[in-house]
Amino acid sequence: MPMQKYVISLARTPERLERFRRVNAHVPDILHAPGIDGSTLDLTQAAEQGFVDHHCQFTKGAIGSGMTHVSLWGATAKYGHPSHIFEDDAFLCHNFEEESDRVIRSLPEDWDIILWGNNSDTILHYDLLPGITDCVARFSEEKVRRAIETFRHMDVATLPFRLRQTFGICGYSVSPKGAVELIKRCLPFTSPLVTYPSMGGKVLQASSVDHLMNQHYADLKAYTCMPPLVLTDNVQARSLNLASGASS
């Protein structure tokens, strides 16, 4: 299955793109998708274009990031090919291309999205046995960061599972059908309250596009994989800094 490959990275942080290309040199032909810089974003224009509701509580950085993902969903839908989409703090395992292709071929033809990884400081809620039992996985952000250089040299064998909720979209694939559904469901950006059964019913106000996606995974043909094919050395404090529009 032909796949377009994109990495999202802001023009003002060229060192992040350089690092991404260095640590993922084993995966060729990944196109640079310049991120929409929240620090220069015209929110009035974004609202007029239908990207943002006037009452949205996202930071400008989170709006810019979300709009960049949406633009790549639009390209996926327009050109009719599935896409791999990565953020610039993603580390791909050594056999990412071969294993991700194998997994996608095993999915139903009407699949929408599959996450190859998620933030390691949070939960991953998925169906272990559909209709019988689900599972909540937790991770060690510190251990992931320490071993992430080892990970990119690893060959990983993984399995897909139906996704319920998680945080972070460091690396995923989306089909043209899934791209259309995500655009329809996530625009305009709003700040709804989202309930997380895997966190004891905790209710959080959505503050980024991946929070909005959490409302819809269960109703889409959405998948995750275990173990992951993509890791991120994302640090929560750094993510908050970038989301605010400040330099990291």
URCORNOR-V274750 format. One record per residue. SS is DSSP state (H for helix, E for strand, C for the rest). PHI is phi in degrees with one decimal (* if undefined). Layout:
SS,PHI
SS,PHI
//
This chain:
C,*
C,-66.1
C,-127.2
E,-84.2
E,-126.4
E,-129.7
E,-123.4
E,-89.8
E,-155.8
C,-69.4
C,-62.7
C,-82.2
C,-126.6
H,-61.6
H,-66.0
H,-72.0
H,-66.1
H,-61.2
H,-65.3
H,-56.9
H,-65.6
H,-69.0
H,-77.7
C,-118.9
C,-62.6
C,-75.1
C,-116.2
C,-81.5
C,62.6
C,-92.2
E,-80.1
E,-80.2
E,-106.5
E,-58.0
C,-67.1
C,-78.1
C,-79.4
H,-60.8
H,-68.6
H,-115.1
C,-76.5
C,-90.9
H,-66.0
H,-63.4
H,-65.4
H,-60.9
H,-68.9
H,-63.9
C,-83.2
C,87.6
C,-84.1
E,-133.9
C,-76.2
C,-61.5
C,-98.9
C,-64.3
C,-100.9
C,-61.6
C,-68.9
H,-63.3
H,-63.8
H,-67.2
H,-65.4
H,-59.8
H,-61.4
H,-63.1
H,-64.3
H,-66.0
H,-60.2
H,-61.5
H,-62.8
H,-74.8
H,-61.9
H,-62.1
H,-64.5
H,-62.1
H,-67.2
H,-64.0
H,-90.7
C,72.1
C,-125.7
C,-69.4
E,-133.1
E,-90.6
E,-126.1
E,-123.1
E,-93.1
C,-79.5
C,-106.2
E,-88.4
E,-118.0
E,-99.6
C,-64.7
C,-59.3
C,-103.5
H,-54.2
H,-61.5
H,-65.0
H,-73.4
H,-65.4
H,-61.6
H,-62.4
H,-64.6
H,-62.4
H,-64.4
H,-84.4
C,-79.3
C,-57.7
C,-60.8
C,-96.0
C,-61.6
C,-107.1
E,-153.5
E,-135.0
E,-88.0
C,-89.9
C,-170.9
C,-153.7
C,-65.4
C,-87.4
C,-99.8
C,-140.9
E,-100.2
E,-128.9
E,-108.8
E,-146.3
E,-83.5
E,-75.3
E,-129.2
C,-54.4
C,80.2
C,-118.1
E,-155.6
E,-107.2
E,-143.9
E,-120.7
E,-103.5
E,-124.4
C,-133.2
C,-110.2
H,-58.0
H,-64.6
H,-66.3
H,-60.7
H,-62.4
H,-66.6
H,-105.3
H,-68.3
H,-67.1
H,-66.1
H,-57.7
C,-69.2
C,-98.6
C,-88.6
C,-95.4
C,-115.3
C,-103.1
C,-132.1
E,-132.6
E,-87.6
E,-137.8
E,-66.0
E,-89.4
E,-106.7
E,-154.9
E,-167.0
C,-128.7
C,97.7
C,-134.5
C,-69.8
E,-161.7
E,-156.3
E,-121.4
E,-132.9
C,-88.0
H,-56.2
H,-61.4
H,-63.8
H,-61.6
H,-62.3
H,-63.6
H,-65.7
H,-60.7
H,-62.5
H,-85.7
H,-101.1
C,-105.7
C,-72.2
E,-62.0
C,-130.9
C,-127.1
C,-71.9
E,-85.6
E,-115.0
E,-92.3
E,-119.2
H,-57.1
H,-69.9
H,-112.2
C,71.4
C,81.5
E,-59.9
E,-113.7
E,-124.3
E,-79.0
C,-63.2
C,-130.8
C,-161.1
H,-65.6
H,-69.0
H,-66.9
H,-62.8
H,-62.3
H,-61.6
C,-71.7
C,-120.5
H,-52.8
H,-65.2
H,-95.8
C,-104.8
C,-84.9
E,-106.5
E,-135.4
E,-127.3
E,-136.4
E,-135.4
C,-70.2
C,-71.8
C,-99.7
E,-134.0
E,-121.5
E,-130.2
C,-94.2
C,-48.6
C,-111.3
H,-54.9
H,-63.9
H,-67.8
H,-61.2
H,-64.1
H,-66.6
H,-65.8
H,-63.7
C,-76.0
C,97.6
C,-86.1
C,-79.4
C,-94.0
//
